[in-house]
Structures are given as C-alpha cells and as structure tokens.
C-alpha cells in the first residue's frame, strides 16, 4: 500500500474540497492518504511518504485580452 501526503493551500475552501476528493480516491484504491496544509508540511516529512500530491488554487485573468 502506498502512503500519500496530500498537501494543499486553500483560501476559500475550494482547493481543500479537491484535496479531500483526491484523498478519498487514494483510499478507495487501497492507499493511505494523509492531508496536510502547506503550513504543517515541510521537508522533514518527505521521507515518510511514497508520493506527495500538491494542490493550490489557480486564478486566471483574461482582462489583458479585452483591449
């Protein structure tokens, strides 16, 4: 079984919801998922995991195309 850290940052809760969905998918496939906010994860924890999934929000602005 793989142990996966799901590390995320979320300001509105949307990325947190996606991180939870990723963790649920890992668990459904028999893996062990551990959720971490970026504040509580650092390099000292990397060796504890077989894989690390990172999540952060993305904001896209197309205002420069409205000229």
C-alpha positions in Angstrom: 0.0 0.0 0.0 1.2 3.5 -0.8 1.3 6.2 1.7 0.5 9.6 0.1 0.7 13.1 1.5 -1.9 15.4 0.1 -0.5 18.9 0.7 -2.7 21.9 -0.1 -3.3 25.6 0.4 -6.8 27.0 0.2 -8.2 30.4 0.9 -11.9 29.8 0.1 -12.2 26.1 0.7 -12.4 25.0 -2.9 -8.9 23.6 -3.0 -9.4 21.9 0.3 -12.5 20.2 -1.1 -10.4 19.0 -4.0 -7.7 17.8 -1.7 -10.3 15.8 0.2 -11.6 14.3 -3.0 -8.0 13.3 -4.0 -7.5 11.7 -0.6 -10.8 9.8 -0.9 -9.7 8.5 -4.3 -6.4 7.3 -2.9 -8.2 5.5 -0.1 -10.7 3.9 -2.5 -7.8 2.3 -4.3 -6.3 0.9 -1.1 -3.8 3.6 -0.4 -3.2 5.6 2.8 -3.8 9.3 2.3 -2.8 11.9 4.9 -4.0 15.5 4.4 -1.6 18.4 5.3 -2.0 22.1 4.9 1.2 23.7 3.5 1.8 25.3 6.9 2.1 21.9 8.6 4.2 20.1 6.0 7.9 20.6 5.5 10.9 18.8 4.1 11.4 16.8 7.2 8.2 14.8 6.4 9.1 13.9 2.8 10.7 10.5 3.7 7.6 9.4 5.4 5.6 9.1 2.2 5.8 7.1 -1.1 4.2 10.0 -3.0 3.2 13.6 -2.5 0.3 15.4 -4.2 0.3 19.2 -4.1 -2.8 21.4 -4.5 -3.0 25.2 -4.8 -5.7 27.5 -6.2 -5.3 28.9 -9.7 -6.7 32.2 -10.8 -6.8 33.1 -14.4 -7.5 36.6 -15.7 -8.2 37.4 -19.3 -8.5 41.2 -18.9 -5.4 41.8 -21.0 -7.3 40.2 -24.0 -10.2 42.7 -23.8 -8.3 45.6 -25.4 
